[in-house]
Amino acid sequence: MSLPNLNHQQNTKTIQDLANLYEKGHLNLEPGFQRQSVWKEKDRAKLMDSVIRNYPLPAIFLYCNRRDGDVVYDVIDGKQRIESFLMFMGLKQGRYETKTQLPGEDEVQWISWNQLKKWKQQSIVTGYKLPVIEVDGEFGEIVEVFVRINSTGKALTGQEKRHAKYYKSAFLKEAARLAGKFERYFLEMGVMGASHISRMKHVELICELMLSIHKGDPINKKTALNKIMADSGVDMRQVNRGARLTISALNRVRRMFPKLKTTRFVKVTDFYTLTTLIAKFEEEGLILADRNRNRLAWDILSVFSNKVDELREKLKKAQNLGTEQDLYRQYLLTVTQATDEVNQRRLRESIVRSLLESLFAKKDAQRGFSDAQRRILWNTSADCRCQNPKCRKRLAWEDFTIDHIDPYSKGGRSRLENAALMCRSCNSSKGKK
């Protein structure tokens, strides 16, 4: 491996220097490899307290490059510190105060930027000098600098590292779009908290679901995601297919199990398994044909969840377990040991399948009615009118449709005993009713 061709030099910049660069558009806080902000207001207030008290701060790393003839600095490290300065000064949305002690004062008090300006002491902030390290080199090396620097403190999550390295990936961009669509659902169900969302864990989950559902098999997360994101020639048709199937699966889980947050299946590991299994059911033409079966599926899932959690507590207390609890023990092992390994994921999926599959009906392989069935139904109908009681329009051979009395989408068969003549308008408006 060749040594990196990096150059770097150290100097200082005041907070006013950074503010000036930002206002002129020469300071980029959001280069593609950057992660989302994870600081809370208390973190920012503590930083400003350090500035006002003149405590030293760590160096800020900037990537110096040229765009359209101007020098522009991409922030490699120090984004949230610079954001905090700008917010305090009102140059960026999110203004706040800090509890601190001004030089020469004995009293600790809440201080805002407007108060500093009123007292003509804003130079305490604007004149504060920060060590700055300017880095120059190949873009890939700059990303590596970002990853290395952010491996301490609030270290980068696996997905944040992938985002930094592969943020131009079409697959990743589509996953991020889907993650935004389902962010509220994940929060409401308790699949993730706000802190997980801020660390891009919802994007990681969507990436896993998209790839697993498209392949029709569980994946080894780290290996598979890195591989597809590094592939600049990824087939967009496959990406779009994975996105469509994932949206369908998530919406189906949402409809089938509206109280999912009361079970362990909102844990990311379990949620992944449930969603990929429901996607497989859909691909296999398996459906819950009525509300009673849906209710029974929920009851089974809920009881199973409780039993697994009860078993966990018994194991903690070293209580004896009966052989009737082997299934729960087997499942528990898959969520506590090497949960990302393909074999564990397959085993977990097979257990949940064994619980639910028998409740699902299989759609008829024949989607529509054949020409022969159309002729038989037409010739054996005493009254060739639309069977919608509110319509009763007289039909002609050239213009009629056959309706599934029990909808095909709910398991209705394409059989003559499940067929009714109907005009096109009524058939279209009926939908799944």
C-alpha positions in Angstrom: 0.0 0.0 0.0 1.4 3.4 -1.0 1.9 6.1 1.5 -0.8 8.9 1.4 0.2 12.1 -0.5 -1.1 14.5 2.1 0.1 18.0 2.9 -0.9 19.9 6.0 0.0 23.1 7.8 -1.1 24.6 11.1 -2.1 28.2 11.7 -4.8 30.0 13.7 -8.1 31.6 12.8 -10.4 33.7 15.0 -14.0 32.9 15.3 -14.6 36.1 13.4 -12.4 34.8 10.5 -14.6 31.6 10.4 -17.8 33.7 10.5 -16.5 35.8 7.6 -15.7 32.8 5.5 -19.1 31.3 6.2 -21.0 34.5 5.3 -19.1 34.7 2.0 -19.8 31.1 1.2 -16.2 30.1 1.5 -16.7 27.7 4.5 -18.6 24.5 3.7 -20.0 22.9 6.8 -21.7 20.1 4.8 -19.2 18.4 2.5 -20.7 15.1 1.3 -18.6 13.0 3.7 -19.7 14.9 6.8 -22.1 13.3 9.3 -25.2 14.9 10.7 -25.1 17.1 13.8 -25.3 15.1 17.1 -24.7 17.9 19.6 -27.5 19.1 21.8 -27.9 22.7 23.0 -26.2 21.9 26.4 -23.1 20.7 24.5 -23.0 24.0 22.5 -23.6 26.1 25.6 -20.7 24.3 27.4 -18.4 25.1 24.4 -19.3 28.8 24.5 -18.7 28.9 28.2 -15.1 27.5 27.5 -14.7 30.2 24.8 -15.8 33.1 27.0 -13.6 31.8 29.9 -10.7 31.5 27.3 -10.0 27.8 27.8 -8.1 26.2 24.9 -10.0 24.1 22.3 -8.8 21.3 20.0 -7.7 22.1 16.5 -10.2 22.4 13.6 -9.3 20.5 10.4 -10.1 22.1 7.1 -9.7 20.8 3.5 -8.5 23.6 1.4 -9.6 23.4 -2.3 -10.4 25.8 -5.1 -13.8 26.1 -6.8 -14.7 28.6 -9.5 -11.5 30.5 -8.8 -12.2 30.9 -5.0 -10.6 29.2 -2.1 -13.2 27.1 -0.3 -12.7 25.3 3.0 -14.5 22.0 3.6 -14.8 21.2 7.3 -13.2 17.8 8.0 -13.4 18.1 11.8 -14.9 20.8 14.0 -18.2 21.1 12.2 -20.2 21.2 15.4 -17.9 23.6 17.1 -18.1 26.0 14.2 -21.9 25.5 14.0 -22.1 26.4 17.7 -20.2 29.6 17.2 -22.4 30.6 14.3 -25.6 29.7 16.2 -24.6 31.7 19.2 -23.9 34.7 17.0 -27.2 34.4 15.2 -25.5 33.7 11.8 -27.2 30.2 11.7 -30.6 29.1 13.0 -30.6 27.8 16.5 -29.6 30.8 18.7 -29.0 29.9 22.4 -27.5 31.3 25.6 -24.8 30.0 27.8 -24.3 30.2 31.6 -20.8 31.6 32.2 -18.7 34.1 34.0 -17.4 37.1 32.1 -13.7 38.2 32.6 -13.4 40.4 35.7 -16.9 39.4 37.0 -17.6 37.3 40.1 -21.2 36.4 39.1 -22.1 33.4 37.0 -25.0 34.3 34.7 -26.8 33.5 31.5 -25.3 35.4 28.6 -26.6 35.8 25.1 -24.8 37.3 22.0 -27.1 40.4 22.1 -26.1 41.0 25.7 -22.4 40.8 24.8 -22.9 43.3 21.9 -24.9 45.6 24.2 -22.0 45.6 26.7 -19.5 45.9 23.8 -17.8 42.7 24.8 -18.4 40.7 21.7 -14.7 40.6 21.0 -14.4 38.0 23.8 -16.0 35.6 21.3 -15.0 37.1 17.9 -11.4 37.5 18.8 -11.0 34.0 20.3 -8.2 32.2 18.3 -8.5 28.5 17.3 -5.7 26.3 16.1 -6.5 25.3 12.5 -4.9 22.5 10.4 -5.3 22.9 6.7 -5.1 19.6 4.8 -4.5 19.2 1.1 -4.4 15.9 -0.9 -6.4 13.5 -3.0 -10.1 13.4 -2.1 -10.0 9.8 -1.0 -7.2 10.6 1.4 -9.2 13.5 2.8 -12.1 11.1 3.5 -9.7 8.8 5.3 -8.5 11.7 7.4 -12.1 12.4 8.4 -12.8 8.8 9.4 -9.6 8.5 11.4 -10.1 11.8 13.3 -13.7 10.9 14.1 -12.8 7.4 15.5 -12.6 8.9 19.0 -15.1 10.9 21.1 -18.5 10.4 19.6 -17.0 7.9 17.2 -18.6 7.4 13.7 -21.1 4.7 13.4 -20.7 2.1 10.7 -23.2 3.9 8.5 -21.6 7.3 9.1 -18.3 5.8 7.8 -20.0 4.3 4.8 -21.7 7.7 4.2 -18.3 9.4 4.3 -16.7 7.0 1.9 -19.6 6.3 -0.5 -21.9 9.4 -0.3 -22.0 9.5 -4.1 -23.5 6.0 -4.3 -26.8 5.8 -6.1 -27.9 3.0 -3.8 -27.0 5.0 -0.7 -28.9 8.1 -2.0 -32.0 6.1 -2.6 -31.8 4.5 0.8 -31.5 7.9 2.4 -34.6 9.1 0.6 -36.6 6.1 1.8 -35.2 6.5 5.3 -36.6 10.0 5.3 -40.1 8.7 4.3 -40.2 6.2 7.2 -38.3 8.2 9.8 -41.5 9.2 11.6 -42.8 5.6 11.6 -39.6 4.4 13.1 -39.8 7.0 15.8 -43.5 6.4 16.6 -43.0 2.6 16.8 -39.9 2.8 18.8 -37.8 1.0 16.3 -35.3 3.9 16.8 -34.9 7.0 18.9 -34.0 10.4 17.8 -30.3 9.8 18.7 -30.2 6.8 16.4 -31.8 8.8 13.6 -29.2 11.5 14.0 -26.4 8.9 13.7 -28.0 7.6 10.4 -29.0 4.2 11.9 -32.3 4.5 10.0 -30.4 4.8 6.7 -28.4 1.7 7.6 -31.6 -0.3 8.3 -33.2 0.8 5.0 -29.9 -0.2 3.2 -30.1 -3.6 4.7 -33.8 -4.1 3.9 -33.4 -2.9 0.3 -30.5 -5.3 -0.4 -32.0 -8.3 1.5 -35.4 -7.9 0.0 -34.1 -7.5 -3.5 -31.8 -10.6 -3.1 -34.6 -12.6 -1.4 -32.2 -13.7 1.4 -30.6 -12.2 4.5 -27.2 -10.6 4.1 -24.1 -10.1 6.1 -24.5 -6.4 6.8 -21.0 -5.0 6.7 -19.6 -7.0 3.8 -22.7 -6.7 1.6 -23.4 -3.0 2.2 -19.7 -1.9 1.6 -19.7 -3.9 -1.6 -22.8 -2.5 -3.2 -22.0 1.1 -2.2 -18.4 0.8 -3.6 -19.9 -0.4 -6.9 -20.1 2.8 -9.1 -21.7 0.7 -11.9 -24.7 -0.5 -9.8 -27.8 -1.2 -11.9 -30.4 1.4 -11.1 -33.2 -0.9 -12.1 -32.1 -3.2 -9.3 -31.9 -0.3 -6.9 -35.4 0.9 -7.8 -36.8 -2.6 -7.5 -35.3 -3.0 -4.1 -36.8 0.4 -3.1 -40.3 -0.5 -4.3 -40.3 -3.9 -2.6 -39.0 -2.3 0.7 -41.7 0.4 0.6 -44.3 -2.3 0.0 -43.0 -4.5 2.9 -42.8 -1.7 5.4 -46.3 -0.5 4.5 -47.6 -4.0 4.9 -46.0 -4.4 8.3 -47.4 -1.1 9.4 -50.9 -2.1 8.3 -50.8 -5.7 9.7 -49.2 -4.8 13.1 -50.2 -1.3 14.2 -49.4 -2.1 17.8 -45.9 -3.5 17.1 -44.3 -1.1 19.6 -45.7 -3.2 22.4 -43.5 -6.2 21.4 -39.8 -6.9 21.0 -40.2 -6.8 17.2 -39.4 -3.1 17.2 -35.8 -4.0 18.2 -33.8 -3.4 15.0 -32.7 -7.0 14.8 -36.2 -8.4 15.1 -37.8 -5.7 13.0 -35.4 -6.5 10.1 -36.3 -10.2 10.3 -40.1 -9.5 10.4 -40.0 -7.1 7.5 -37.8 -9.2 5.2 -40.1 -12.2 5.9 -43.3 -10.2 5.1 -41.6 -9.1 1.9 -40.9 -12.8 1.1 -44.5 -13.7 1.8 -45.6 -11.0 -0.6 -43.2 -12.2 -3.4 -44.5 -15.8 -2.8 -48.1 -14.6 -3.2 -49.0 -15.2 0.5 -51.7 -13.0 2.0 -53.8 -12.7 5.1 -57.2 -13.2 3.6 -59.3 -11.7 6.4 -59.3 -9.8 9.6 -59.6 -12.8 11.8 -56.4 -14.3 10.4 -54.6 -10.9 10.8 -55.8 -10.7 14.4 -54.6 -14.3 15.0 -51.2 -13.5 13.4 -50.9 -10.5 15.8 -51.8 -12.6 18.8 -49.2 -15.3 17.9 -46.5 -12.7 17.4 -47.3 -10.9 20.6 -47.4 -14.1 22.7 -44.1 -15.3 21.1 -42.5 -11.9 21.9 -43.6 -12.1 25.5 -42.3 -15.7 25.9 -38.9 -14.8 24.5 -38.6 -11.9 26.9 -39.8 -14.0 29.8 -37.1 -16.6 29.0 -34.4 -13.9 28.9 -35.4 -12.9 32.5 -35.4 -16.6 33.6 -31.9 -17.1 32.2 -30.7 -14.0 34.1 -32.0 -15.6 37.3 -30.5 -19.0 36.4 -33.9 -20.6 36.6 -34.5 -24.1 35.2 -36.2 -24.3 31.8 -38.4 -26.9 30.3 -38.1 -28.5 26.9 -41.3 -26.7 25.8 -39.3 -23.5 25.8 -36.7 -24.7 23.3 -38.1 -22.6 20.5 -37.9 -19.4 22.5 -34.4 -20.3 23.6 -33.3 -21.0 20.0 -34.7 -17.6 18.9 -33.1 -15.8 21.8 -29.7 -17.1 20.9 -30.1 -15.6 17.4 -30.7 -12.1 18.8 -27.9 -12.2 21.3 -25.0 -13.9 19.4 -23.5 -12.6 16.1 -26.9 -11.1 15.0 -25.5 -9.9 11.7 -24.3 -13.3 10.5 -26.2 -14.8 7.6 -26.8 -18.1 9.3 -28.3 -16.5 12.5 -30.5 -14.3 10.4 -31.8 -17.3 8.3 -32.5 -19.3 11.5 -34.3 -16.3 13.0 -36.4 -15.9 9.9 -37.3 -19.6 9.7 -38.6 -19.5 13.3 -40.9 -16.5 12.6 -42.0 -18.2 9.4 -43.0 -21.3 11.3 -45.2 -19.2 13.5 -47.0 -17.2 10.8 -46.9 -19.0 7.4 -49.9 -21.3 8.0 -52.2 -18.3 8.6 -51.5 -16.9 5.1 -53.5 -18.0 2.0 -51.7 -18.3 -1.3 -53.0 -16.2 -4.2 -54.4 -18.0 -7.2 -51.6 -18.6 -9.7 -54.2 -17.5 -12.4 -54.6 -13.7 -12.0 -57.4 -13.1 -14.5 -60.2 -15.0 -16.2 -59.5 -16.9 -19.4 -61.3 -16.3 -22.7 -63.1 -19.7 -22.2 -64.3 -18.6 -18.8 -65.5 -15.3 -20.2 -67.5 -17.1 -22.9 -69.1 -19.5 -20.4 -70.1 -16.8 -18.0 -71.6 -14.6 -20.7 -73.5 -17.5 -22.3 -74.8 -18.9 -19.0 -75.9 -15.5 -17.6 -79.7 -15.0 -17.7 -79.3 -11.2 -17.5 -76.2 -9.7 -19.0 -76.2 -6.6 -16.8 -73.7 -5.0 -14.4 -74.0 -6.9 -11.1 -73.5 -3.7 -9.1 -77.0 -3.1 -7.7 -76.5 0.7 -8.0 -75.7 0.4 -11.7 -77.4 -2.5 -13.5 -76.2 -1.2 -16.9 -76.9 -3.5 -19.8 -73.6 -4.9 -21.1 -72.4 -5.8 -24.6 -70.1 -8.6 -25.6 -67.6 -6.1 -26.8 -67.6 -4.2 -23.5 -67.8 -6.1 -20.3 -65.4 -7.2 -17.5 -65.5 -10.1 -15.0 -65.2 -9.1 -11.4 -63.7 -11.3 -8.6 -66.6 -11.4 -6.0 -64.0 -12.2 -3.4 -61.1 -9.9 -4.5 -58.0 -11.6 -5.9 -55.8 -9.4 -3.7 -57.5 -11.1 -0.7 -57.2 -14.6 -1.9 -60.2 -14.7 -4.2 -59.9 -17.4 -6.9 -60.3 -17.0 -10.7 -63.1 -19.5 -10.8 -66.6 -19.2 -12.3 -68.2 -19.5 -8.8 -66.2 -16.4 -7.8 -67.1 -14.4 -11.0 -69.6 -11.7 -11.8 -70.3 -9.6 -14.8 -69.6 -5.9 -14.3 -69.0 -2.8 -16.4 -65.5 -1.4 -16.5 -66.3 1.7 -14.4 -67.8 -0.2 -11.5 -65.1 -2.9 -11.6 -62.4 -0.2 -11.4 -64.1 1.7 -8.6 -64.7 -1.5 -6.5 -60.9 -2.1 -6.0 -60.3 -4.4 -3.1 -63.8 -4.0 -1.6 
